[in-house]
Amino acid sequence: MSMAHNLQQHAKRFLPYSNRTRRFFCSDINKTLWASNLTLQDRIESALEQKAGITTVLEQWRQQHGHRLNPSLVRGVFVKLCTSLQPHHALEVSDWMIKHKICNLTPEDYTDRFHLIENVLGFQEAENFFESIPENLRGESIYNSLLRNYAKRSGINDLDRAEFNFKKMRELGLLVRLSPNSSMVSLYTSFGIRHRVDEILKDMKEINIELDSVTVNNSLRVYASESDVEGMDKFLDDWKETVTLELLTMLDMAKAYLRAGDKGKAKVMLRKTEELMEDPKSYVELMRLYGEAGVRDGVYIVYGTCTRRRQKTRTVKDFKLCLDLS
């Protein structure tokens, strides 16, 4: 089965979704859209204002021009719909372009369509679309998008699929930038797979990929999950001047210090978290950790902040429990 046939079949699957708008025009609308002094973009904008089907406008334009269209013209319509945050209409135009073979698709075209399908129909459909793309037309950007989604979802099946595509990217020489490596560090952190994180960090260092704040925070959390205080501190020393620690990272590090019996470092880390607290659950967690660290004044301070912000749900009960811990 040819590549073009596969794409057309895939596009047909979305026609029920993309053609939800009205497909036929009354005579007044038709007259407006057929006016000879209107450009294609003008007609598209008129159709959008009147909630009419865009593909009907494209068909009329194509018929007027002897079934020949300038691909750049249609691409311009498509890009404008994308940049004006109209994904449903942009996907409709994309379907139509594939159906009528308006132009040869590039890796960038496939990536744009992938994002549209993800936006309109969800990641599962976007993933199905990815599988229909010839391997030689799967660019770096679409692989990166896949990995970001897998990292966000963090299911066991997502881990398997992410590892498969990460390996493929390695074979293609596409792991020379931060994005795919950062996504995998995030995913491995979710599962607490320390040795995989270490491998990726080592590879990144060898080819001089600078870590961003997200990757540093994820790496610290995976060290903290294993209570590797020495490794955690060494890694933090390397990056503390250039990154900002997130609240969850600091809480995880404080827990690691407590498990290692270092209440002093735990207290210092907990103090840093106070100004970042917003979620009531985080206040309760901070009080509990202060209690474990034996810092009674910390428990009182956090409780006072809770009451000032009227976040009293379960707070009194938790406050008493935390005092007992201290």
C-alpha positions in Angstrom: 0.0 0.0 0.0 1.5 3.4 -1.0 2.4 6.2 1.4 -0.1 8.5 -0.3 -2.9 6.0 0.1 -2.0 5.5 3.8 -2.2 9.3 4.4 -5.5 9.7 2.6 -7.0 6.8 4.6 -5.8 8.5 7.8 -7.2 11.8 6.8 -10.6 10.3 6.0 -10.8 9.1 9.6 -10.9 12.7 10.7 -13.5 14.0 8.3 -16.4 13.5 10.7 -14.5 15.6 13.2 -13.2 18.3 10.9 -16.4 19.0 9.0 -18.7 19.7 12.0 -19.3 23.2 10.6 -22.0 23.9 8.0 -21.0 22.6 4.6 -23.5 24.4 2.3 -23.9 28.1 1.7 -27.1 30.1 1.2 -27.1 32.2 -1.9 -26.0 35.4 -0.1 -23.0 33.7 1.5 -22.2 31.9 -1.8 -22.2 35.2 -3.7 -19.9 36.7 -1.1 -17.4 33.9 -1.3 -17.5 33.8 -5.1 -16.8 37.5 -5.5 -14.0 37.8 -8.0 -12.3 40.6 -6.1 -11.8 38.5 -3.0 -8.6 36.7 -2.3 -8.6 33.1 -1.0 -7.7 34.4 2.4 -10.5 36.9 2.3 -12.9 34.1 1.4 -11.6 31.9 4.2 -12.1 34.8 6.7 -15.6 35.4 5.5 -16.4 31.7 5.9 -15.0 31.7 9.4 -17.2 34.7 10.3 -20.3 32.9 9.0 -19.3 29.6 10.5 -19.2 27.9 7.0 -17.1 25.0 5.9 -13.6 26.0 4.9 -13.1 23.0 2.5 -16.1 24.2 0.5 -14.3 27.5 0.0 -11.1 25.7 -1.1 -13.1 23.5 -3.5 -14.7 26.6 -5.1 -11.4 28.3 -5.5 -9.8 25.1 -7.0 -12.7 24.8 -9.5 -12.3 28.5 -10.5 -8.7 27.9 -11.2 -9.0 24.8 -13.3 -8.2 22.4 -10.5 -4.8 23.9 -10.1 -3.7 25.6 -6.9 -0.5 27.3 -5.8 0.7 25.1 -2.9 2.2 28.2 -1.2 -1.2 29.8 -1.2 -2.9 26.9 0.6 0.0 26.6 3.0 -0.4 30.3 3.9 -4.1 29.6 4.8 -3.0 26.6 6.9 -0.3 28.5 8.7 -2.6 31.5 9.5 -5.2 29.1 11.0 -2.5 27.5 13.1 -1.1 30.8 14.4 -4.5 32.2 15.0 -5.3 29.3 17.3 -8.0 27.6 15.2 -6.8 24.0 15.3 -10.1 22.4 14.2 -10.1 24.5 11.0 -6.4 24.0 10.4 -6.9 20.2 10.7 -9.7 20.5 8.2 -7.4 22.2 5.7 -4.7 19.7 6.4 -7.1 16.8 5.6 -8.1 18.6 2.4 -4.5 19.1 1.3 -3.7 15.4 1.8 -6.9 14.3 0.0 -6.1 16.4 -3.1 -2.3 16.0 -3.0 -1.8 19.7 -3.0 2.0 19.4 -2.2 4.7 17.0 -1.2 4.7 16.8 2.6 7.9 17.6 4.5 8.9 16.4 8.0 7.7 19.8 9.2 4.3 19.2 7.7 4.0 15.9 9.5 5.0 17.5 12.8 2.4 20.3 12.3 -0.3 17.7 11.6 0.8 15.7 14.6 0.3 18.7 16.9 -3.1 19.5 15.4 -4.4 15.9 15.8 -3.1 15.9 19.4 -4.8 19.2 20.1 -8.2 18.3 18.5 -8.5 14.6 18.9 -6.0 13.7 21.7 -2.6 12.0 22.0 -3.8 8.5 21.1 -4.9 9.6 17.6 -1.7 11.6 17.2 0.3 8.5 18.2 -1.6 6.5 15.6 -0.9 9.2 13.0 2.8 9.0 13.9 2.9 5.3 13.1 1.5 6.0 9.6 4.4 8.4 8.8 7.3 6.9 6.7 10.4 6.6 8.9 12.4 8.8 6.5 10.0 11.6 7.1 9.9 11.5 10.8 11.9 14.5 11.8 13.6 15.4 15.1 10.7 17.7 16.2 8.0 15.0 16.0 10.2 12.5 18.0 10.7 15.2 20.6 6.9 15.8 20.8 6.3 12.1 21.3 8.9 11.9 24.2 7.4 15.0 25.9 4.0 13.4 25.8 5.3 10.1 27.2 7.1 12.0 30.0 3.9 13.9 30.8 1.8 10.8 30.9 4.3 8.6 32.8 2.5 5.3 32.4 4.3 1.9 32.1 3.3 1.6 28.5 4.6 5.1 27.9 8.0 4.1 29.3 8.3 1.2 26.9 7.3 3.3 23.9 9.5 6.2 25.0 12.5 3.9 25.3 11.9 2.4 21.8 11.7 5.9 20.2 14.7 7.2 22.2 16.7 4.3 21.0 15.6 5.1 17.4 16.6 8.7 17.9 20.0 7.5 19.1 20.4 5.4 15.9 19.5 8.5 13.8 21.9 10.8 15.7 19.1 12.9 17.1 20.2 13.1 20.7 22.5 16.1 20.4 20.0 18.5 22.0 18.5 19.0 25.4 14.8 18.2 24.7 14.8 14.4 24.2 17.3 13.8 27.0 15.4 16.0 29.4 12.1 14.1 28.6 13.7 10.8 29.3 15.3 12.0 32.6 11.8 13.2 33.6 10.2 9.9 32.7 12.9 7.8 34.5 12.6 10.1 37.6 8.8 9.3 37.7 9.7 5.6 37.9 12.7 6.1 40.2 15.1 4.5 37.7 18.4 6.0 38.9 20.9 4.2 36.7 19.1 5.3 33.5 19.2 8.9 34.7 22.9 8.6 35.4 23.5 7.2 31.9 21.7 10.0 30.2 23.5 12.7 32.3 26.8 11.1 31.4 26.0 11.1 27.7 24.9 14.7 27.9 28.1 15.7 29.6 30.2 14.0 27.0 28.7 16.0 24.2 28.5 19.3 26.2 24.7 19.6 26.5 23.9 22.1 29.2 21.3 21.0 31.7 18.2 23.2 32.3 16.4 23.7 35.6 13.8 21.0 34.9 16.5 18.4 34.3 18.5 19.4 37.3 15.4 19.2 39.6 14.4 15.8 38.2 17.9 14.5 38.7 18.0 15.7 42.3 14.6 14.1 43.0 15.8 10.7 41.7 18.9 10.9 44.0 16.7 11.9 46.9 14.4 8.9 46.2 17.4 6.6 46.9 18.6 8.7 49.9 21.9 9.2 48.1 22.7 12.4 50.1 26.3 12.5 49.0 25.5 12.2 45.3 22.6 14.6 45.7 24.8 17.3 47.4 27.6 16.9 44.9 25.2 17.3 42.0 23.5 20.3 43.6 26.9 22.0 44.2 27.6 21.7 40.4 24.4 23.5 39.5 23.1 25.6 42.4 24.4 28.8 40.9 22.5 28.4 37.7 19.2 26.7 38.5 16.2 27.3 40.8 15.1 24.5 43.0 11.4 23.6 42.8 9.2 23.1 45.9 8.8 19.4 45.4 12.5 19.0 44.9 13.3 20.7 48.1 10.7 18.6 50.0 12.2 15.4 48.6 15.7 16.5 49.5 14.6 17.3 53.0 13.1 13.8 53.3 16.3 12.3 52.1 18.3 14.2 54.7 15.9 13.1 57.4 16.2 9.4 56.3 20.0 9.8 56.4 19.8 11.2 59.9 21.0 14.7 59.0 18.4 16.9 60.7 20.5 20.0 60.3 20.5 19.9 56.5 16.9 19.0 56.5 16.0 22.1 58.5 18.0 24.3 56.2 16.2 22.9 53.2 12.7 23.2 54.8 13.3 26.8 55.6 13.9 27.5 51.9 10.5 26.0 51.1 8.4 28.2 53.3 8.2 31.1 50.8 7.1 28.8 48.0 4.1 27.3 49.8 0.7 27.7 48.3 -1.1 24.4 48.3 -2.7 23.4 51.7 -1.4 19.9 51.2 2.1 21.3 51.0 1.7 23.1 54.3 0.7 19.9 56.0 3.7 18.1 54.5 6.0 20.8 55.6 4.6 20.7 59.2 5.1 17.0 59.2 8.7 17.2 58.1 9.5 20.0 60.6 8.0 17.6 63.2 10.3 14.8 62.1 13.2 17.1 62.2 12.4 18.2 65.7 11.9 21.8 64.8 8.8 22.8 66.8 9.1 26.5 65.9 8.9 25.5 62.3 5.6 23.7 62.9 4.3 26.8 64.7 5.4 29.1 61.8 3.8 27.0 59.1 0.6 26.6 61.2 0.4 30.4 61.6 0.8 30.9 57.9 -2.0 28.4 57.3 -4.4 30.2 59.6 -3.5 33.6 58.2 -4.4 32.4 54.7 -7.6 30.7 56.0 -6.4 27.3 54.9 -7.7 25.5 58.0 -8.9 22.2 56.4 -7.5 19.5 58.7 -4.8 21.9 59.7 -5.5 21.9 63.5 -5.5 18.1 63.6 -2.3 17.9 61.5 -0.8 20.6 63.7 -1.2 18.5 66.8 0.2 15.4 65.2 3.2 17.3 63.9 3.9 18.7 67.4 3.8 15.2 68.8 6.4 14.2 66.2 8.7 16.9 67.3 
